[in-house]
Amino acid sequence: MGKALSGHLRPGDVVLLRGELGAGKTALARGIARGLGVTGPVASPTFTLLSCYEGRVPLRHFDLYRLDGDDAFYSAGLEDYLGGGAIAVVEWPERCEGAMPECHLEIALAYGEHENDRVIAVEQKGGFREVWL
C-alpha cells in the first residue's frame, strides 16, 4: 500500500499515520520510502524524532511517540521539516496534534480479526486532494 501511495504523493505533502504499537505504521512508511526510490534501510525511528531519506522526492519520517505536546515539537525545531520540497510521514501525530498542518492525508491502521489482518482508513483533511489506492 505504501509503495502504491507514494505514486500519488507530491513534494510538500504531509501524511499522518495513526495506530497502536505494532499496527504497521513503520511498515507503511517503509513502503512509501521504497516507492519514492529510497534504497537504503528505513529504520523504525522510535529513538530518533526524525529520519531524512533521499529518493526521487526527499522523505522526512517523523516519530513523535516520545514527545509530550506541541511545545516539545516546536522546541526541537521539527516544524522546519514539514512541507517544502519533501514529503513528510508522521507517526504518532496525536502527541503533537496542534503542530500538525490542517491540510494532510490521514491513515489510521488498526488490528483486524486475525493476527496479520489490518483495517486501514484513509481520509483527506483540510482540503488535501483526493487519493485513490
N, CA, C and O atoms as a printed pandas DataFrame, in Angstrom:
     atom_number atom_name residue_name chain_id  residue_number  x_coord  y_coord  z_coord
0              1         N          MET        A               1    0.820   -1.188    0.000
1              2        CA          MET        A               1    0.000    0.000    0.000
2              3         C          MET        A               1    0.868    1.257    0.000
3              4         O          MET        A               1    0.577    2.215   -0.717
4              5         N          GLY        A               2    1.921    1.256    0.794
5              6        CA          GLY        A               2    2.799    2.419    0.862
6              7         C          GLY        A               2    3.440    2.725   -0.480
7              8         O          GLY        A               2    3.533    3.884   -0.883
8              9         N          LYS        A               3    3.875    1.692   -1.162
9             10        CA          LYS        A               3    4.504    1.879   -2.472
10            11         C          LYS        A               3    3.492    2.464   -3.456
11            12         O          LYS        A               3    3.822    3.376   -4.213
12            13         N          ALA        A               4    2.265    1.946   -3.451
13            14        CA          ALA        A               4    1.215    2.474   -4.326
14            15         C          ALA        A               4    0.900    3.927   -3.972
15            16         O          ALA        A               4    0.747    4.762   -4.864
16            17         N          LEU        A               5    0.804    4.230   -2.696
17            18        CA          LEU        A               5    0.505    5.581   -2.246
18            19         C          LEU        A               5    1.584    6.566   -2.681
19            20         O          LEU        A               5    1.275    7.703   -3.036
20            21         N          SER        A               6    2.837    6.146   -2.660
21            22        CA          SER        A               6    3.941    7.051   -2.982
22            23         C          SER        A               6    3.795    7.672   -4.367
23            24         O          SER        A               6    4.238    8.799   -4.590
24            25         N          GLY        A               7    3.184    6.957   -5.287
25            26        CA          GLY        A               7    2.992    7.481   -6.633
26            27         C          GLY        A               7    2.006    8.627   -6.703
27            28         O          GLY        A               7    1.945    9.334   -7.709
28            29         N          HIS        A               8    1.227    8.822   -5.639
29            30        CA          HIS        A               8    0.238    9.898   -5.598
30            31         C          HIS        A               8    0.688   11.078   -4.749
31            32         O          HIS        A               8    0.017   12.109   -4.706
32            33         N          LEU        A               9    1.817   10.926   -4.079
33            34        CA          LEU        A               9    2.291   11.987   -3.184
34            35         C          LEU        A               9    3.151   12.983   -3.937
35            36         O          LEU        A               9    3.833   12.643   -4.904
36            37         N          ARG        A              10    3.102   14.232   -3.465
37            38        CA          ARG        A              10    3.840   15.331   -4.087
38            39         C          ARG        A              10    4.708   16.026   -3.033
39            40         O          ARG        A              10    4.429   15.932   -1.838
40            41         N          PRO        A              11    5.749   16.716   -3.474
41            42        CA          PRO        A              11    6.543   17.497   -2.517
42            43         C          PRO        A              11    5.633   18.430   -1.709
43            44         O          PRO        A              11    4.752   19.089   -2.262
44            45         N          GLY        A              12    5.858   18.471   -0.422
45            46        CA          GLY        A              12    5.069   19.301    0.478
46            47         C          GLY        A              12    3.934   18.557    1.157
47            48         O          GLY        A              12    3.355   19.067    2.117
48            49         N          ASP        A              13    3.601   17.357    0.680
49            50        CA          ASP        A              13    2.522   16.586    1.295
50            51         C          ASP        A              13    2.909   16.094    2.683
51            52         O          ASP        A              13    4.068   15.779    2.951
52            53         N          VAL        A              14    1.915   16.038    3.552
53            54        CA          VAL        A              14    2.088   15.517    4.907
54            55         C          VAL        A              14    1.112   14.362    5.093
55            56         O          VAL        A              14   -0.090   14.505    4.868
56            57         N          VAL        A              15    1.648   13.216    5.507
57            58        CA          VAL        A              15    0.862   12.017    5.741
58            59         C          VAL        A              15    0.966   11.679    7.225
59            60         O          VAL        A              15    2.061   11.447    7.739
60            61         N          LEU        A              16   -0.178   11.653    7.913
61            62        CA          LEU        A              16   -0.202   11.325    9.337
62            63         C          LEU        A              16   -0.618    9.872    9.494
63            64         O          LEU        A              16   -1.650    9.455    8.969
64            65         N          LEU        A              17    0.190    9.100   10.219
65            66        CA          LEU        A              17   -0.094    7.684   10.452
66            67         C          LEU        A              17   -0.509    7.473   11.898
67            68         O          LEU        A              17    0.234    7.789   12.827
68            69         N          ARG        A              18   -1.706    6.934   12.073
69            70        CA          ARG        A              18   -2.239    6.693   13.412
70            71         C          ARG        A              18   -2.436    5.198   13.609
71            72         O          ARG        A              18   -2.742    4.478   12.659
72            73         N          GLY        A              19   -2.262    4.732   14.839
73            74        CA          GLY        A              19   -2.494    3.330   15.156
74            75         C          GLY        A              19   -1.697    2.907   16.373
75            76         O          GLY        A              19   -0.744    3.572   16.779
76            77         N          GLU        A              20   -2.107    1.793   16.943
77            78        CA          GLU        A              20   -1.441    1.255   18.121
78            79         C          GLU        A              20   -0.025    0.785   17.782
79            80         O          GLU        A              20    0.343    0.668   16.613
80            81         N          LEU        A              21    0.756    0.520   18.826
81            82        CA          LEU        A              21    2.075   -0.069   18.628
82            83         C          LEU        A              21    1.932   -1.365   17.830
83            84         O          LEU        A              21    1.079   -2.198   18.136
84            85         N          GLY        A              22    2.764   -1.528   16.817
85            86        CA          GLY        A              22    2.774   -2.748   16.034
86            87         C          GLY        A              22    1.693   -2.859   14.975
87            88         O          GLY        A              22    1.577   -3.894   14.318
88            89         N          ALA        A              23    0.894   -1.799   14.797
89            90        CA          ALA        A              23   -0.201   -1.852   13.824
90            91         C          ALA        A              23    0.272   -1.766   12.378
91            92         O          ALA        A              23   -0.474   -2.110   11.461
92            93         N          GLY        A              24    1.510   -1.310   12.166
93            94        CA          GLY        A              24    2.040   -1.263   10.810
94            95         C          GLY        A              24    2.399    0.119   10.286
95            96         O          GLY        A              24    2.596    0.294    9.084
96            97         N          LYS        A              25    2.484    1.105   11.179
97            98        CA          LYS        A              25    2.813    2.461   10.741
98            99         C          LYS        A              25    4.181    2.520   10.080
99           100         O          LYS        A              25    4.324    3.102    9.005
100          101         N          THR        A              26    5.181    1.928   10.709
101          102        CA          THR        A              26    6.529    1.963   10.134
102          103         C          THR        A              26    6.607    1.130    8.864
103          104         O          THR        A              26    7.315    1.509    7.931
104          105         N          ALA        A              27    5.906    0.014    8.802
105          106        CA          ALA        A              27    5.884   -0.788    7.573
106          107         C          ALA        A              27    5.295    0.021    6.423
107          108         O          ALA        A              27    5.785   -0.053    5.296
108          109         N          LEU        A              28    4.259    0.782    6.697
109          110        CA          LEU        A              28    3.666    1.629    5.671
110          111         C          LEU        A              28    4.644    2.722    5.249
111          112         O          LEU        A              28    4.784    3.010    4.060
112          113         N          ALA        A              29    5.317    3.328    6.221
113          114        CA          ALA        A              29    6.323    4.345    5.903
114          115         C          ALA        A              29    7.446    3.760    5.048
115          116         O          ALA        A              29    7.930    4.423    4.130
116          117         N          ARG        A              30    7.863    2.534    5.335
117          118        CA          ARG        A              30    8.893    1.872    4.515
118          119         C          ARG        A              30    8.417    1.687    3.077
119          120         O          ARG        A              30    9.181    1.891    2.133
120          121         N          GLY        A              31    7.154    1.301    2.915
121          122        CA          GLY        A              31    6.602    1.141    1.578
122          123         C          GLY        A              31    6.603    2.454    0.809
123          124         O          GLY        A              31    6.923    2.482   -0.380
124          125         N          ILE        A              32    6.248    3.540    1.483
125          126        CA          ILE        A              32    6.286    4.860    0.849
126          127         C          ILE        A              32    7.716    5.180    0.433
127          128         O          ILE        A              32    7.955    5.644   -0.682
128          129         N          ALA        A              33    8.666    4.931    1.331
129          130        CA          ALA        A              33   10.075    5.202    1.028
130          131         C          ALA        A              33   10.538    4.412   -0.192
131          132         O          ALA        A              33   11.195    4.962   -1.076
132          133         N          ARG        A              34   10.202    3.131   -0.242
133          134        CA          ARG        A              34   10.605    2.302   -1.387
134          135         C          ARG        A              34   10.009    2.838   -2.682
135          136         O          ARG        A              34   10.678    2.888   -3.714
136          137         N          GLY        A              35    8.744    3.236   -2.614
137          138        CA          GLY        A              35    8.087    3.795   -3.788
138          139         C          GLY        A              35    8.697    5.109   -4.239
139          140         O          GLY        A              35    8.610    5.463   -5.414
140          141         N          LEU        A              36    9.311    5.832   -3.320
141          142        CA          LEU        A              36    9.986    7.087   -3.659
142          143         C          LEU        A              36   11.423    6.866   -4.115
143          144         O          LEU        A              36   12.127    7.820   -4.444
144          145         N          GLY        A              37   11.859    5.604   -4.135
145          146        CA          GLY        A              37   13.196    5.294   -4.611
146          147         C          GLY        A              37   14.267    5.278   -3.548
147          148         O          GLY        A              37   15.453    5.265   -3.879
148          149         N          VAL        A              38   13.893    5.279   -2.282
149          150        CA          VAL        A              38   14.875    5.167   -1.202
150          151         C          VAL        A              38   15.394    3.734   -1.214
151          152         O          VAL        A              38   14.614    2.786   -1.116
152          153         N          THR        A              39   16.712    3.575   -1.336
153          154        CA          THR        A              39   17.284    2.235   -1.469
154          155         C          THR        A              39   17.903    1.710   -0.181
155          156         O          THR        A              39   17.998    0.495   -0.009
156          157         N          GLY        A              40   18.316    2.558    0.704
157          158        CA          GLY        A              40   18.951    2.106    1.940
158          159         C          GLY        A              40   17.923    1.650    2.960
159          160         O          GLY        A              40   16.721    1.679    2.697
160          161         N          PRO        A              41   18.401    1.228    4.125
161          162        CA          PRO        A              41   17.474    0.789    5.174
162          163         C          PRO        A              41   16.610    1.944    5.677
163          164         O          PRO        A              41   17.072    3.080    5.793
164          165         N          VAL        A              42   15.369    1.638    5.969
165          166        CA          VAL        A              42   14.438    2.600    6.559
166          167         C          VAL        A              42   14.102    2.043    7.935
167          168         O          VAL        A              42   13.247    1.171    8.090
168          169         N          ALA        A              43   14.797    2.574    8.916
169          170        CA          ALA        A              43   14.691    2.038   10.275
170          171         C          ALA        A              43   13.468    2.598   10.989
171          172         O          ALA        A              43   12.968    3.673   10.656
172          173         N          SER        A              44   13.006    1.853   11.967
173          174        CA          SER        A              44   11.961    2.372   12.842
174          175         C          SER        A              44   12.570    3.531   13.617
175          176         O          SER        A              44   13.588    3.360   14.287
176          177         N          PRO        A              45   11.962    4.705   13.532
177          178        CA          PRO        A              45   12.593    5.882   14.143
178          179         C          PRO        A              45   12.268    6.082   15.620
179          180         O          PRO        A              45   12.401    7.198   16.124
180          181         N          THR        A              46   11.852    5.051   16.316
181          182        CA          THR        A              46   11.362    5.198   17.680
182          183         C          THR        A              46   12.308    5.985   18.593
183          184         O          THR        A              46   11.842    6.742   19.444
184          185         N          PHE        A              47   13.604    5.823   18.437
185          186        CA          PHE        A              47   14.531    6.528   19.315
186          187         C          PHE        A              47   15.110    7.776   18.670
187          188         O          PHE        A              47   15.958    8.446   19.259
188          189         N          THR        A              48   14.657    8.089   17.464
189          190        CA          THR        A              48   15.005    9.359   16.826
190          191         C          THR        A              48   13.691   10.025   16.434
191          192         O          THR        A              48   12.734    9.350   16.057
192          193         N          LEU        A              49   13.651   11.308   16.523
193          194        CA          LEU        A              49   12.427   12.032   16.202
194          195         C          LEU        A              49   12.218   12.163   14.703
195          196         O          LEU        A              49   11.083   12.233   14.231
196          197         N          LEU        A              50   13.329   12.196   13.948
197          198        CA          LEU        A              50   13.232   12.456   12.516
198          199         C          LEU        A              50   14.352   11.741   11.783
199          200         O          LEU        A              50   15.518   11.815   12.171
200          201         N          SER        A              51   13.979   11.051   10.721
201          202        CA          SER        A              51   14.955   10.449    9.807
202          203         C          SER        A              51   14.702   11.039    8.422
203          204         O          SER        A              51   13.556   11.137    7.982
204          205         N          CYS        A              52   15.768   11.427    7.745
205          206        CA          CYS        A              52   15.652   12.039    6.418
206          207         C          CYS        A              52   16.226   11.084    5.380
207          208         O          CYS        A              52   17.310   10.530    5.562
208          209         N          TYR        A              53   15.490   10.897    4.293
209          210        CA          TYR        A              53   15.892    9.981    3.229
210          211         C          TYR        A              53   15.817   10.699    1.895
211          212         O          TYR        A              53   14.953   11.547    1.674
212          213         N          GLU        A              54   16.742   10.341    1.006
213          214        CA          GLU        A              54   16.742   10.899   -0.339
214          215         C          GLU        A              54   16.238    9.867   -1.324
215          216         O          GLU        A              54   16.710    8.730   -1.346
216          217         N          GLY        A              55   15.277   10.268   -2.137
217          218        CA          GLY        A              55   14.723    9.449   -3.205
218          219         C          GLY        A              55   14.372   10.381   -4.342
219          220         O          GLY        A              55   14.946   11.465   -4.446
220          221         N          ARG        A              56   13.434    9.986   -5.207
221          222        CA          ARG        A              56   13.044   10.894   -6.294
222          223         C          ARG        A              56   12.440   12.171   -5.724
223          224         O          ARG        A              56   12.499   13.229   -6.350
224          225         N          VAL        A              57   11.851   12.062   -4.517
225          226        CA          VAL        A              57   11.414   13.198   -3.706
226          227         C          VAL        A              57   11.946   12.923   -2.310
227          228         O          VAL        A              57   11.816   11.799   -1.823
228          229         N          PRO        A              58   12.546   13.915   -1.643
229          230        CA          PRO        A              58   13.027   13.673   -0.277
230          231         C          PRO        A              58   11.886   13.254    0.649
231          232         O          PRO        A              58   10.749   13.703    0.498
232          233         N          LEU        A              59   12.206   12.392    1.600
233          234        CA          LEU        A              59   11.231   11.901    2.574
234          235         C          LEU        A              59   11.715   12.253    3.974
235          236         O          LEU        A              59   12.874   12.025    4.320
236          237         N          ARG        A              60   10.812   12.811    4.773
237          238        CA          ARG        A              60   11.079   13.099    6.179
238          239         C          ARG        A              60   10.151   12.203    6.991
239          240         O          ARG        A              60    8.928   12.323    6.910
240          241         N          HIS        A              61   10.744   11.300    7.777
241          242        CA          HIS        A              61    9.981   10.315    8.538
242          243         C          HIS        A              61   10.063   10.682   10.022
243          244         O          HIS        A              61   11.125   10.568   10.634
244          245         N          PHE        A              62    8.966   11.114   10.585
245          246        CA          PHE        A              62    8.893   11.550   11.976
246          247         C          PHE        A              62    8.315   10.442   12.853
247          248         O          PHE        A              62    7.442    9.690   12.419
248          249         N          ASP        A              63    8.800   10.347   14.072
249          250        CA          ASP        A              63    8.182    9.510   15.086
250          251         C          ASP        A              63    8.062   10.374   16.343
251          252         O          ASP        A              63    9.058   10.671   17.002
252          253         N          LEU        A              64    6.841   10.767   16.661
253          254        CA          LEU        A              64    6.612   11.715   17.753
254          255         C          LEU        A              64    6.237   11.047   19.062
255          256         O          LEU        A              64    5.824   11.720   20.007
256          257         N          TYR        A              65    6.376    9.731   19.127
257          258        CA          TYR        A              65    5.949    8.972   20.297
258          259         C          TYR        A              65    6.558    9.512   21.595
259          260         O          TYR        A              65    5.883    9.546   22.624
260          261         N          ARG        A              66    7.790    9.922   21.557
261          262        CA          ARG        A              66    8.493   10.348   22.775
262          263         C          ARG        A              66    8.299   11.827   23.104
263          264         O          ARG        A              66    8.828   12.312   24.104
264          265         N          LEU        A              67    7.553   12.540   22.279
265          266        CA          LEU        A              67    7.307   13.958   22.555
266          267         C          LEU        A              67    6.039   14.114   23.387
267          268         O          LEU        A              67    5.128   13.287   23.343
268          269         N          ASP        A              68    6.018   15.200   24.143
269          270        CA          ASP        A              68    4.875   15.453   25.009
270          271         C          ASP        A              68    4.306   16.833   24.689
271          272         O          ASP        A              68    4.519   17.786   25.439
272          273         N          GLY        A              69    3.593   16.935   23.591
273          274        CA          GLY        A              69    2.900   18.171   23.264
274          275         C          GLY        A              69    3.559   19.010   22.190
275          276         O          GLY        A              69    4.691   18.770   21.770
276          277         N          ASP        A              70    2.798   20.007   21.767
277          278        CA          ASP        A              70    3.218   20.877   20.674
278          279         C          ASP        A              70    4.501   21.642   21.005
279          280         O          ASP        A              70    5.360   21.816   20.140
280          281         N          ASP        A              71    4.632   22.100   22.252
281          282        CA          ASP        A              71    5.828   22.870   22.628
282          283         C          ASP        A              71    7.097   22.059   22.402
283          284         O          ASP        A              71    8.103   22.602   21.947
284          285         N          ALA        A              72    7.062   20.772   22.713
285          286        CA          ALA        A              72    8.234   19.915   22.503
286          287         C          ALA        A              72    8.549   19.798   21.009
287          288         O          ALA        A              72    9.716   19.774   20.619
288          289         N          PHE        A              73    7.525   19.726   20.189
289          290        CA          PHE        A              73    7.702   19.666   18.730
290          291         C          PHE        A              73    8.404   20.931   18.235
291          292         O          PHE        A              73    9.375   20.864   17.481
292          293         N          TYR        A              74    7.895   22.084   18.672
293          294        CA          TYR        A              74    8.484   23.358   18.243
294          295         C          TYR        A              74    9.875   23.557   18.831
295          296         O          TYR        A              74   10.760   24.074   18.148
296          297         N          SER        A              75   10.085   23.161   20.077
297          298        CA          SER        A              75   11.404   23.312   20.711
298          299         C          SER        A              75   12.474   22.515   19.980
299          300         O          SER        A              75   13.636   22.918   19.930
300          301         N          ALA        A              76   12.073   21.373   19.410
301          302        CA          ALA        A              76   13.021   20.539   18.657
302          303         C          ALA        A              76   13.245   21.062   17.239
303          304         O          ALA        A              76   14.079   20.524   16.511
304          305         N          GLY        A              77   12.519   22.093   16.839
305          306        CA          GLY        A              77   12.673   22.669   15.506
306          307         C          GLY        A              77   12.113   21.806   14.386
307          308         O          GLY        A              77   12.497   21.960   13.226
308          309         N          LEU        A              78   11.207   20.901   14.729
309          310        CA          LEU        A              78   10.710   19.951   13.731
310          311         C          LEU        A              78    9.783   20.575   12.698
311          312         O          LEU        A              78    9.637   20.037   11.600
312          313         N          GLU        A              79    9.154   21.700   13.029
313          314        CA          GLU        A              79    8.250   22.319   12.062
314          315         C          GLU        A              79    8.970   22.713   10.774
315          316         O          GLU        A              79    8.349   22.811    9.715
316          317         N          ASP        A              80   10.285   22.938   10.867
317          318        CA          ASP        A              80   11.066   23.301    9.677
318          319         C          ASP        A              80   11.135   22.170    8.655
319          320         O          ASP        A              80   11.490   22.403    7.500
320          321         N          TYR        A              81   10.799   20.945    9.066
321          322        CA          TYR        A              81   10.910   19.783    8.184
322          323         C          TYR        A              81    9.563   19.344    7.608
323          324         O          TYR        A              81    9.501   18.382    6.844
324          325         N          LEU        A              82    8.505   20.033    7.964
325          326        CA          LEU        A              82    7.191   19.740    7.386
326          327         C          LEU        A              82    7.022   20.587    6.133
327          328         O          LEU        A              82    7.400   21.758    6.111
328          329         N          GLY        A              83    6.453   19.991    5.093
329          330        CA          GLY        A              83    6.196   20.743    3.874
330          331         C          GLY        A              83    7.460   20.986    3.069
331          332         O          GLY        A              83    8.388   20.178    3.105
332          333         N          GLY        A              84    7.500   22.077    2.355
333          334        CA          GLY        A              84    8.648   22.376    1.498
334          335         C          GLY        A              84    8.755   21.402    0.350
335          336         O          GLY        A              84    7.746   20.977   -0.212
336          337         N          GLY        A              85    9.973   21.047    0.002
337          338        CA          GLY        A              85   10.215   20.166   -1.135
338          339         C          GLY        A              85   10.220   18.691   -0.804
339          340         O          GLY        A              85   10.550   17.870   -1.660
340          341         N          ALA        A              86    9.860   18.335    0.424
341          342        CA          ALA        A              86    9.889   16.938    0.851
342          343         C          ALA        A              86    8.474   16.444    1.170
343          344         O          ALA        A              86    7.548   17.234    1.355
344          345         N          ILE        A              87    8.337   15.136    1.227
345          346        CA          ILE        A              87    7.126   14.502    1.715
346          347         C          ILE        A              87    7.374   14.151    3.174
347          348         O          ILE        A              87    8.417   13.588    3.508
348          349         N          ALA        A              88    6.438   14.475    4.036
349          350        CA          ALA        A              88    6.564   14.173    5.465
350          351         C          ALA        A              88    5.604   13.059    5.834
351          352         O          ALA        A              88    4.413   13.131    5.530
352          353         N          VAL        A              89    6.122   12.026    6.493
353          354        CA          VAL        A              89    5.313   10.937    7.032
354          355         C          VAL        A              89    5.491   10.985    8.544
355          356         O          VAL        A              89    6.610   10.886    9.045
356          357         N          VAL        A              90    4.392   11.137    9.263
357          358        CA          VAL        A              90    4.453   11.374   10.704
358          359         C          VAL        A              90    3.744   10.246   11.453
359          360         O          VAL        A              90    2.540   10.043   11.300
360          361         N          GLU        A              91    4.507    9.522   12.261
361          362        CA          GLU        A              91    3.939    8.523   13.154
362          363         C          GLU        A              91    3.648    9.186   14.497
363          364         O          GLU        A              91    4.407   10.046   14.945
364          365         N          TRP        A              92    2.562    8.791   15.132
365          366        CA          TRP        A              92    2.116    9.300   16.426
366          367         C          TRP        A              92    1.824   10.809   16.385
367          368         O          TRP        A              92    2.257   11.526   17.286
368          369         N          PRO        A              93    1.113   11.308   15.379
369          370        CA          PRO        A              93    0.844   12.753   15.314
370          371         C          PRO        A              93   -0.014   13.255   16.476
371          372         O          PRO        A              93    0.003   14.447   16.784
372          373         N          GLU        A              94   -0.761   12.361   17.122
373          374        CA          GLU        A              94   -1.613   12.782   18.239
374          375         C          GLU        A              94   -0.800   13.306   19.416
375          376         O          GLU        A              94   -1.349   13.977   20.290
376          377         N          ARG        A              95    0.488   13.015   19.455
377          378        CA          ARG        A              95    1.346   13.514   20.540
378          379         C          ARG        A              95    1.572   15.021   20.419
379          380         O          ARG        A              95    1.868   15.689   21.410
380          381         N          CYS        A              96    1.432   15.556   19.195
381          382        CA          CYS        A              96    1.658   16.980   18.931
382          383         C          CYS        A              96    0.582   17.494   17.979
383          384         O          CYS        A              96    0.881   18.163   16.990
384          385         N          GLU        A              97   -0.644   17.182   18.283
385          386        CA          GLU        A              97   -1.769   17.432   17.372
386          387         C          GLU        A              97   -1.831   18.874   16.870
387          388         O          GLU        A              97   -2.043   19.103   15.679
388          389         N          GLY        A              98   -1.652   19.826   17.744
389          390        CA          GLY        A              98   -1.754   21.229   17.355
390          391         C          GLY        A              98   -0.658   21.709   16.428
391          392         O          GLY        A              98   -0.799   22.748   15.784
392          393         N          ALA        A              99    0.432   20.966   16.354
393          394        CA          ALA        A              99    1.542   21.354   15.490
394          395         C          ALA        A              99    1.423   20.766   14.083
395          396         O          ALA        A              99    2.214   21.097   13.199
396          397         N          MET        A             100    0.445   19.904   13.880
397          398        CA          MET        A             100    0.274   19.265   12.577
398          399         C          MET        A             100   -0.483   20.208   11.639
399          400         O          MET        A             100   -1.388   20.921   12.072
400          401         N          PRO        A             101   -0.116   20.211   10.369
401          402        CA          PRO        A             101   -0.810   21.101    9.435
402          403         C          PRO        A             101   -2.261   20.659    9.219
403          404         O          PRO        A             101   -2.579   19.471    9.283
404          405         N          GLU        A             102   -3.116   21.622    8.968
405          406        CA          GLU        A             102   -4.532   21.319    8.746
406          407         C          GLU        A             102   -4.726   20.465    7.498
407          408         O          GLU        A             102   -5.555   19.555    7.490
408          409         N          CYS        A             103   -3.970   20.752    6.452
409          410        CA          CYS        A             103   -4.079   20.017    5.192
410          411         C          CYS        A             103   -3.131   18.819    5.227
411          412         O          CYS        A             103   -1.911   18.983    5.205
412          413         N          HIS        A             104   -3.700   17.620    5.282
413          414        CA          HIS        A             104   -2.882   16.413    5.336
414          415         C          HIS        A             104   -3.699   15.197    4.921
415          416         O          HIS        A             104   -4.926   15.250    4.836
416          417         N          LEU        A             105   -3.004   14.120    4.669
417          418        CA          LEU        A             105   -3.636   12.829    4.433
418          419         C          LEU        A             105   -3.482   12.030    5.709
419          420         O          LEU        A             105   -2.375   11.899    6.231
420          421         N          GLU        A             106   -4.578   11.495    6.215
421          422        CA          GLU        A             106   -4.530   10.744    7.463
422          423         C          GLU        A             106   -4.827    9.274    7.194
423          424         O          GLU        A             106   -5.808    8.934    6.533
424          425         N          ILE        A             107   -3.967    8.414    7.714
425          426        CA          ILE        A             107   -4.152    6.974    7.565
426          427         C          ILE        A             107   -4.165    6.359    8.957
427          428         O          ILE        A             107   -3.200    6.475    9.713
428          429         N          ALA        A             108   -5.273    5.704    9.280
429          430        CA          ALA        A             108   -5.412    5.035   10.572
430          431         C          ALA        A             108   -5.324    3.531   10.349
431          432         O          ALA        A             108   -6.045    2.974    9.522
432          433         N          LEU        A             109   -4.440    2.886   11.088
433          434        CA          LEU        A             109   -4.265    1.441   10.999
434          435         C          LEU        A             109   -4.730    0.805   12.301
435          436         O          LEU        A             109   -4.408    1.289   13.386
436          437         N          ALA        A             110   -5.485   -0.275   12.190
437          438        CA          ALA        A             110   -5.980   -0.982   13.377
438          439         C          ALA        A             110   -5.842   -2.483   13.139
439          440         O          ALA        A             110   -5.800   -2.946   11.999
440          441         N          TYR        A             111   -5.772   -3.217   14.217
441          442        CA          TYR        A             111   -5.710   -4.670   14.113
442          443         C          TYR        A             111   -7.042   -5.200   13.591
443          444         O          TYR        A             111   -8.111   -4.703   13.946
444          445         N          GLY        A             112   -6.951   -6.220   12.741
445          446        CA          GLY        A             112   -8.146   -6.867   12.224
446          447         C          GLY        A             112   -8.508   -8.083   13.042
447          448         O          GLY        A             112   -8.012   -8.271   14.153
448          449         N          GLU        A             113   -9.367   -8.898   12.492
449          450        CA          GLU        A             113   -9.874  -10.073   13.188
450          451         C          GLU        A             113   -8.802  -11.137   13.432
451          452         O          GLU        A             113   -8.810  -11.803   14.467
452          453         N          HIS        A             114   -7.883  -11.295   12.479
453          454        CA          HIS        A             114   -6.822  -12.291   12.595
454          455         C          HIS        A             114   -5.477  -11.601   12.808
455          456         O          HIS        A             114   -5.340  -10.400   12.577
456          457         N          GLU        A             115   -4.497  -12.367   13.245
457          458        CA          GLU        A             115   -3.191  -11.823   13.641
458          459         C          GLU        A             115   -2.567  -10.872   12.619
459          460         O          GLU        A             115   -2.080   -9.807   12.996
460          461         N          ASN        A             116   -2.573  -11.225   11.363
461          462        CA          ASN        A             116   -1.920  -10.396   10.345
462          463         C          ASN        A             116   -2.887   -9.503    9.576
463          464         O          ASN        A             116   -2.495   -8.874    8.593
464          465         N          ASP        A             117   -4.127   -9.440   10.004
465          466        CA          ASP        A             117   -5.112   -8.578    9.351
466          467         C          ASP        A             117   -4.985   -7.149    9.881
467          468         O          ASP        A             117   -4.702   -6.929   11.059
468          469         N          ARG        A             118   -5.200   -6.193    8.988
469          470        CA          ARG        A             118   -5.242   -4.792    9.387
470          471         C          ARG        A             118   -6.457   -4.135    8.743
471          472         O          ARG        A             118   -6.831   -4.448    7.613
472          473         N          VAL        A             119   -7.047   -3.237    9.474
473          474        CA          VAL        A             119   -8.124   -2.402    8.962
474          475         C          VAL        A             119   -7.513   -1.020    8.764
475          476         O          VAL        A             119   -6.942   -0.440    9.687
476          477         N          ILE        A             120   -7.643   -0.504    7.542
477          478        CA          ILE        A             120   -6.992    0.763    7.194
478          479         C          ILE        A             120   -8.038    1.755    6.723
479          480         O          ILE        A             120   -8.839    1.453    5.838
480          481         N          ALA        A             121   -8.027    2.939    7.318
481          482        CA          ALA        A             121   -8.929    4.020    6.922
482          483         C          ALA        A             121   -8.082    5.187    6.426
483          484         O          ALA        A             121   -7.143    5.613    7.097
484          485         N          VAL        A             122   -8.421    5.697    5.252
485          486        CA          VAL        A             122   -7.691    6.813    4.650
486          487         C          VAL        A             122   -8.650    7.987    4.529
487          488         O          VAL        A             122   -9.768    7.846    4.034
488          489         N          GLU        A             123   -8.192    9.154    4.992
489          490        CA          GLU        A             123   -9.054   10.330    4.955
490          491         C          GLU        A             123   -8.242   11.570    4.583
491          492         O          GLU        A             123   -7.154   11.800    5.112
492          493         N          GLN        A             124   -8.789   12.356    3.667
493          494        CA          GLN        A             124   -8.175   13.629    3.296
494          495         C          GLN        A             124   -8.715   14.696    4.239
495          496         O          GLN        A             124   -9.921   14.777    4.473
496          497         N          LYS        A             125   -7.823   15.505    4.773
497          498        CA          LYS        A             125   -8.229   16.539    5.730
498          499         C          LYS        A             125   -7.761   17.905    5.248
499          500         O          LYS        A             125   -6.720   18.030    4.602
500          501         N          GLY        A             126   -8.546   18.925    5.572
501          502        CA          GLY        A             126   -8.155   20.304    5.311
502          503         C          GLY        A             126   -7.936   20.632    3.850
503          504         O          GLY        A             126   -7.096   21.471    3.524
504          505         N          GLY        A             127   -8.679   19.985    2.962
505          506        CA          GLY        A             127   -8.540   20.282    1.542
506          507         C          GLY        A             127   -7.497   19.454    0.817
507          508         O          GLY        A             127   -7.178   19.731   -0.339
508          509         N          PHE        A             128   -6.954   18.425    1.493
509          510        CA          PHE        A             128   -5.996   17.543    0.803
510          511         C          PHE        A             128   -6.714   16.900   -0.381
511          512         O          PHE        A             128   -7.855   16.454   -0.256
512          513         N          ARG        A             129   -6.043   16.855   -1.523
513          514        CA          ARG        A             129   -6.677   16.328   -2.747
514          515         C          ARG        A             129   -7.057   14.852   -2.582
515          516         O          ARG        A             129   -6.496   14.151   -1.740
516          517         N          GLU        A             130   -7.984   14.405   -3.369
517          518        CA          GLU        A             130   -8.440   13.025   -3.302
518          519         C          GLU        A             130   -7.359   12.066   -3.802
519          520         O          GLU        A             130   -6.724   12.317   -4.827
520          521         N          VAL        A             131   -7.157   10.986   -3.087
521          522        CA          VAL        A             131   -6.166    9.972   -3.445
522          523         C          VAL        A             131   -6.876    8.630   -3.531
523          524         O          VAL        A             131   -7.555    8.221   -2.589
524          525         N          TRP        A             132   -6.723    7.958   -4.637
525          526        CA          TRP        A             132   -7.339    6.641   -4.832
526          527         C          TRP        A             132   -6.264    5.584   -4.813
527          528         O          TRP        A             132   -5.256    5.709   -5.508
528          529         N          LEU        A             133   -6.464    4.543   -4.027
529          530        CA          LEU        A             133   -5.492    3.444   -3.954
530          531         C          LEU        A             133   -6.142    2.165   -4.411
531          532         O          LEU        A             133   -5.498    1.117   -4.427
